[in-house]
Amino acid sequence: MEFNDVIRERFSVRQFDGRPIEEEKLHAILEAGRVAPTARNLQPWRVNVIRSAEGLEKIRSLSRCTFGAPVVLLFTYDENEQWRSPLEEGFTSGHEDVSIAATHMMLAAWNEGIGSCWVNLFPNSATCEAFGLPKSEKAVLLMPIGYPAANARPAPLHEESKELGELVREL
Ligand SMILES: Cc1cc2nc3c(=O)[nH]c(=O)nc-3n(C[C@H](O)[C@H](O)[C@H](O)COP(=O)(O)O)c2cc1C
């Protein structure tokens, strides 16, 4: 797809048709995350692919926002691997790094005809514990992915984009 079509036509998909995602498509999606920029190229993010029956049952019990997707990606970062600003205490890159990788994957998925939804509505720490992730890893988002159902449409919120003039300032 044309890059502009990918970014303009993508919408959050919350209805999936149940078809599994082919290995090569999943690989292309994950690979798009691998090449994402991170602070000092430290790459503190991890993506956990949840697609076993047991894993899906667990994640579905933790969040009502997995929408029956055949694959759920759980994005984390390791707080010990992230960049820390030497200029100001408390400014770290983990959330940004993981978000850029996730955005790459979201757009790569759309490019493959696969829908996704960014999900923050899940218990972050309890999810890490449920999957036995290391204590130093912080969960940032879930991303259910799959082929959109035939009736999948953008939600009304999708249309509520602010005008550029409200978002951009000249200083
Ligand atoms: C940081 C973030 C958190 C979100 N959390 C959720 C969520 O928990 N559940 C959900 O259904 N959608 C969630 N969304 C999807 C947004 O509601 C959606 O992106 C927004 O309404 C714009 O619609 P669009 O993605 O179709 O353009 C989230 C999106 C972002 C960027």
Ligand as a Chemical Component Dictionary entry (heavy atoms), coordinates in Angstrom:
data_LIG
# 
_chem_comp.id                   LIG 
_chem_comp.type                 NON-POLYMER 
_chem_comp.pdbx_formal_charge   0 
_chem_comp.three_letter_code    LIG 
# 
loop_
_chem_comp_atom.comp_id 
_chem_comp_atom.atom_id 
_chem_comp_atom.alt_atom_id 
_chem_comp_atom.type_symbol 
_chem_comp_atom.charge 
_chem_comp_atom.model_Cartn_x 
_chem_comp_atom.model_Cartn_y 
_chem_comp_atom.model_Cartn_z 
_chem_comp_atom.pdbx_ordinal 
LIG C1  C1  C 0 -2.713  5.388 24.212 1  
LIG C2  C2  C 0 -3.975  4.775 23.656 2  
LIG C3  C3  C 0 -4.782  4.003 24.467 3  
LIG C4  C4  C 0 -5.931  3.395 23.956 4  
LIG N1  N1  N 0 -6.645  2.530 24.752 5  
LIG C5  C5  C 0 -7.728  1.914 24.244 6  
LIG C6  C6  C 0 -8.428  0.940 25.009 7  
LIG O1  O1  O 0 -8.049  0.610 26.131 8  
LIG N2  N2  N 0 -9.525  0.355 24.459 9  
LIG C7  C7  C 0 -9.939  0.648 23.185 10 
LIG O2  O2  O 0 -10.937 0.068 22.722 11 
LIG N3  N3  N 0 -9.285  1.553 22.408 12 
LIG C8  C8  C 0 -8.201  2.189 22.907 13 
LIG N4  N4  N 0 -7.481  3.068 22.135 14 
LIG C9  C9  C 0 -7.928  3.358 20.762 15 
LIG C10 C10 C 0 -8.467  4.798 20.644 16 
LIG O3  O3  O 0 -9.743  4.882 21.252 17 
LIG C11 C11 C 0 -8.514  5.193 19.162 18 
LIG O4  O4  O 0 -7.210  5.122 18.624 19 
LIG C12 C12 C 0 -9.058  6.607 18.979 20 
LIG O5  O5  O 0 -10.408 6.682 19.386 21 
LIG C13 C13 C 0 -8.960  7.047 17.503 22 
LIG O6  O6  O 0 -9.635  6.120 16.681 23 
LIG P1  P1  P 0 -8.884  5.384 15.485 24 
LIG O7  O7  O 0 -7.733  4.598 16.051 25 
LIG O8  O8  O 0 -9.943  4.499 14.872 26 
LIG O9  O9  O 0 -8.397  6.446 14.547 27 
LIG C14 C14 C 0 -6.328  3.649 22.617 28 
LIG C15 C15 C 0 -5.496  4.425 21.793 29 
LIG C16 C16 C 0 -4.332  4.962 22.295 30 
LIG C17 C17 C 0 -3.430  5.743 21.366 31 
# 
loop_
_chem_comp_bond.comp_id 
_chem_comp_bond.atom_id_1 
_chem_comp_bond.atom_id_2 
_chem_comp_bond.value_order 
_chem_comp_bond.pdbx_ordinal 
LIG C1  C2  SING 1  
LIG C2  C3  SING 2  
LIG C2  C16 DOUB 3  
LIG C3  C4  DOUB 4  
LIG C4  N1  SING 5  
LIG C4  C14 SING 6  
LIG N1  C5  DOUB 7  
LIG C5  C6  SING 8  
LIG C5  C8  SING 9  
LIG C6  O1  DOUB 10 
LIG C6  N2  SING 11 
LIG N2  C7  SING 12 
LIG C7  O2  DOUB 13 
LIG C7  N3  SING 14 
LIG N3  C8  DOUB 15 
LIG C8  N4  SING 16 
LIG N4  C9  SING 17 
LIG N4  C14 SING 18 
LIG C9  C10 SING 19 
LIG C10 O3  SING 20 
LIG C10 C11 SING 21 
LIG C11 O4  SING 22 
LIG C11 C12 SING 23 
LIG C12 O5  SING 24 
LIG C12 C13 SING 25 
LIG C13 O6  SING 26 
LIG O6  P1  SING 27 
LIG P1  O7  DOUB 28 
LIG P1  O8  SING 29 
LIG P1  O9  SING 30 
LIG C14 C15 DOUB 31 
LIG C15 C16 SING 32 
LIG C16 C17 SING 33 
# 
